[in-house]
Amino acid sequence: MVTRHVNFNAGPSTLPLPALERAQAERLDYEGSGMSIIEHSHRGAVYEAVHNETIALLTELLAIPDTHQVLFMQGGATAQFALVPMNLRTDARAGDYVVTGTWAKKALSEASIVGTPHKAWDGEQDGKWTRVPKADELDLTDDAPYVHIASNNTIMGTQFFDYPKTKAPLVVDMSSDIMWRPVDVSQLGMIYAGAQKNMGPSGITLVIIRKDLLEQGRTDIPKIFRYAEVAKANSLQNTIATFPVYMIRNTMLWLKEQGGLPAMEKHNRDKAAALYGAIDGSDGFYRCPVEEASRSVMNVVFRLPSEEQEKKFVADATAAGLVGLKGHRSVGGIRASIYNAMTREGVDKLIQFMAAFKNGGA
Ligand SMILES: *Cc1c(COP(=O)(O)O)cnc(C)c1O
């Protein structure tokens, strides 16, 4: 018997059971090929079929138009913090950055090593990272080659539900909310996302980039870092991380079976409403610091009356099989990451645990 915990980890995070079971079934012999998918050459026909199927599934599910191209890269979302300004800056000028949390701040910091970015909004001064700005609050410049936002702030528990309309191409770090709902890709210059939160295991970063930006990309950087070269090679410049791509495929097959992104949006909104409802309905015992309009449907953060109680909450929850609830070390508190693969049943178990803990009987 396998015992699987209810896993609220922020990333790497829970994956759909059918995607894992499929990997288990195919582990030793992938589709009668006599070997595991991870033993195949990344240039062979068997892996190539998985590679192209994964791109096709992503394209279908996200309705990615012909104007954009799908890339797989390595180095995580963190590498993209550097690669975006390296590829897209004009002379020294890097983009305008909307700083809504730890990751967005790191993106800005990396851009300042490469060139001269501009801070278009600072969420640290505005209270304590408890909301995302409205479009009219942004201080955007005329000569920015792009505008950078993080659509979901994994640590702060805030999320953009409407992206700002910008003159310069919008570059969106969707690491922790890619595929939570349908998105109009045609409106965006570039999307990037580490796979390990909502798509698969760690080791691959998905990049979706407008083709004209590819073509305009700088050529004074090594080829391995150029989006245009990655695109030209169909992401197979060198040995790709084959297993993460394969696992993304399994997750996407599951997602499609669930009814695609419209079904995911309903599923995610439903879970988040239930959990925020439990927090708000606890007579102040549990408290969400995030402003209502900015509350993330992916990472739900909340506090208890004291840090001692938070410690006990995490320990008791872990003992009850609800794991990964400790908030990020930089902010403390509790964080429940409820990505696509988190079931409604898992969230209900947490809600029941919260009620029992509040009554002292957990
Ligand atoms: C996790 C995360 C990152 C960092 O991802 P790595 O793949 O570890 O580099 C960046 N941005 C956001 C929004 C994240 O949630």
The ligand as a Gaussian input file, in Angstrom:
#p B3LYP/6-31G(d) Opt

LIG

0 1
 C        9.520000      29.575000      -8.041000
 C        9.508000      30.828000      -8.771000
 C       10.670000      31.319000      -9.423000
 C       12.003000      30.613000      -9.336000
 O       11.973000      29.440000     -10.074000
 P       13.277000      28.550000     -10.344000
 O       12.774000      27.613000     -11.386000
 O       13.631000      27.900000      -9.055000
 O       14.360000      29.416000     -10.839000
 C       10.563000      32.485000     -10.140000
 N        9.401000      33.160000     -10.233000
 C        8.282000      32.736000      -9.607000
 C        7.016000      33.520000      -9.740000
 C        8.302000      31.557000      -8.870000
 O        7.189000      31.124000      -8.255000

